[in-house]
């Protein structure tokens, strides 16, 4: 398994251990992780702390030229909000652990020049399926249903 996807999965597991939704993300620039994050909407009573947003926040201020060399890893397909952040900062590549549980606007990202690769990782999918089976109302809240 890719070491960066593995790091995102560890973030997802950390979120789950904190009572949150098991989605994790890492931002990689030049082969180094510069930001880690996991969905913390529950833990922080936040409306916006999806894994990717938490990751970008934890990476801190980054120059535009650096974002253009970055790859964002996420255990789950990014939603509209997180995809918007990818476009806003010009992140050229997104690696998605799985998109069977939830599929964000992947075609839109691709149409805007983002290279998006879906790995369809079994562990990412199983984390989400188990969580949703145990917490359907919380999951529906997270995706805006």
Legacy VTK file of the C-alpha trace (Angstrom):
# vtk DataFile Version 3.0
C-alpha trace
ASCII
DATASET POLYDATA
POINTS 145 float
0.000 0.000 0.000
1.073 3.557 -0.719
2.644 5.061 2.429
0.656 8.279 2.058
-2.688 6.518 1.719
-1.680 4.456 4.755
-1.079 7.711 6.655
-4.537 8.962 5.621
-6.067 5.687 6.849
-4.310 6.149 10.185
-5.883 9.603 10.382
-9.303 8.064 9.684
-8.780 5.559 12.482
-7.732 8.362 14.829
-10.946 10.218 14.033
-12.980 7.102 14.756
-11.157 6.581 18.072
-12.136 10.155 19.039
-15.814 9.455 18.380
-15.816 11.042 14.930
-16.324 9.963 11.353
-13.482 7.779 9.997
-12.227 9.867 7.094
-8.575 10.879 6.896
-6.414 13.017 4.658
-2.796 14.023 4.128
-1.204 16.692 1.942
2.071 15.721 0.292
4.587 18.072 -1.326
7.804 16.787 -2.857
7.411 13.378 -1.223
6.869 14.776 2.288
3.666 14.979 4.311
3.115 18.641 5.162
-0.379 18.317 6.627
-2.463 15.657 8.377
-6.161 15.742 9.093
-9.272 13.787 9.882
-12.950 14.569 10.011
-13.466 16.465 13.268
-16.986 17.796 12.811
-18.232 15.842 15.826
-15.206 16.408 18.058
-15.060 20.172 17.423
-18.808 20.754 16.843
-17.736 22.163 13.485
-19.708 22.677 10.318
-16.642 22.516 8.055
-13.922 20.274 9.506
-14.043 17.492 6.969
-10.786 15.542 6.774
-9.459 17.493 3.804
-10.288 20.865 5.373
-8.647 19.807 8.650
-5.595 18.650 6.707
-5.278 21.949 4.828
-5.745 23.895 8.059
-3.054 21.833 9.793
-0.658 22.338 6.868
-0.778 26.067 7.564
-0.006 28.829 5.100
1.560 27.455 1.939
2.691 29.386 -1.113
0.693 28.970 -4.323
3.738 27.494 -6.077
3.933 24.803 -3.400
0.252 23.876 -3.727
0.855 23.391 -7.462
3.316 20.586 -6.569
1.024 18.971 -3.991
-0.993 15.793 -3.889
-3.984 15.505 -1.561
-4.790 12.020 -0.290
-8.221 11.296 1.139
-9.722 8.026 2.289
-13.077 9.047 0.770
-14.026 10.983 -2.355
-13.970 14.712 -1.506
-17.322 16.501 -1.239
-18.190 19.773 -2.986
-16.648 21.874 -0.203
-13.366 19.967 -0.118
-13.212 19.774 -3.906
-13.660 23.543 -3.978
-10.612 23.912 -1.725
-8.612 21.716 -4.127
-9.583 24.035 -6.975
-9.067 27.224 -4.956
-5.509 26.291 -4.031
-4.645 24.729 -7.380
-3.804 21.275 -6.012
-3.179 19.282 -9.199
-3.588 15.721 -7.947
-5.994 13.926 -5.605
-5.685 10.287 -4.574
-8.973 8.848 -3.285
-9.109 5.734 -1.111
-12.631 4.845 -2.181
-15.703 6.388 -3.797
-18.316 3.637 -3.494
-19.597 4.920 -0.149
-19.744 8.523 -1.344
-18.723 10.064 -4.647
-18.051 13.785 -4.718
-17.831 15.920 -7.867
-14.979 13.907 -9.343
-15.897 14.671 -12.960
-15.902 18.391 -12.168
-12.420 18.164 -10.668
-11.203 16.296 -13.739
-12.833 18.842 -16.038
-10.829 21.537 -14.248
-7.547 19.733 -14.844
-7.152 17.870 -11.557
-5.670 14.387 -11.867
-7.939 12.251 -9.695
-7.067 8.627 -9.006
-9.472 6.305 -7.179
-7.626 3.424 -5.513
-10.766 1.573 -4.307
-8.995 0.449 -1.152
-10.789 -2.321 0.752
-9.819 -0.952 4.186
-11.112 2.537 3.383
-14.408 1.083 2.197
-14.778 -1.233 5.196
-14.108 1.581 7.701
-16.916 3.614 6.174
-19.385 0.744 5.806
-18.948 -0.313 9.414
-19.267 3.265 10.631
-22.394 3.969 8.550
-24.002 0.727 9.693
-23.493 1.786 13.310
-24.159 5.547 12.878
-26.529 6.220 9.958
-27.893 9.494 11.352
-24.445 10.948 11.969
-23.328 9.924 8.488
-26.373 11.543 6.890
-25.675 14.732 8.825
-22.079 14.760 7.579
-23.111 14.501 3.931
-25.938 17.008 4.300
-28.951 14.711 4.120
LINES 1 146
145 0 1 2 3 4 5 6 7 8 9 10 11 12 13 14 15 16 17 18 19 20 21 22 23 24 25 26 27 28 29 30 31 32 33 34 35 36 37 38 39 40 41 42 43 44 45 46 47 48 49 50 51 52 53 54 55 56 57 58 59 60 61 62 63 64 65 66 67 68 69 70 71 72 73 74 75 76 77 78 79 80 81 82 83 84 85 86 87 88 89 90 91 92 93 94 95 96 97 98 99 100 101 102 103 104 105 106 107 108 109 110 111 112 113 114 115 116 117 118 119 120 121 122 123 124 125 126 127 128 129 130 131 132 133 134 135 136 137 138 139 140 141 142 143 144
